[in-house]
Amino acid sequence: MPQEPATNHLSVRAYVWTYAALLVLATGSWMLASVHVPGAVAIGLGIGAIKAFLVLGYFMHLAEEPFSFKLVIAVAAVLVAVFIGLTALDPLTRPALPNP
């Protein structure tokens, strides 16, 4: 007889706090875009990554999944980042073109 999967749903409080955090982060990135700050691109990418992890974890229910599933997602994300980084660094390995 098949067993019922364990249901450990998040509470409404977790969703409200996540939504509030997303609002604060979105406001922060909007304010960052309107003010010229050194390193704003790196800060904006960090804010975007935090927002992505919050959405993945709570609104897409990744926080309720077992560890093995989270590990597969994390390894895939790291591999994508490595491949994008290697693609971005590829032009540095090419010789410079001669001036006409």
Residue pairs with C-beta under 8 A, 6 or more apart in sequence:
8 64
9 64
10 58
10 61
10 63
10 64
14 58
15 58
15 59
18 54
18 57
18 58
18 59
21 54
22 51
22 54
22 55
25 47
25 50
25 51
25 54
26 51
28 47
29 44
29 47
29 48
29 51
32 40
32 43
32 44
32 47
33 40
33 44
37 43
56 62
56 73
57 63
62 69
62 70
62 73
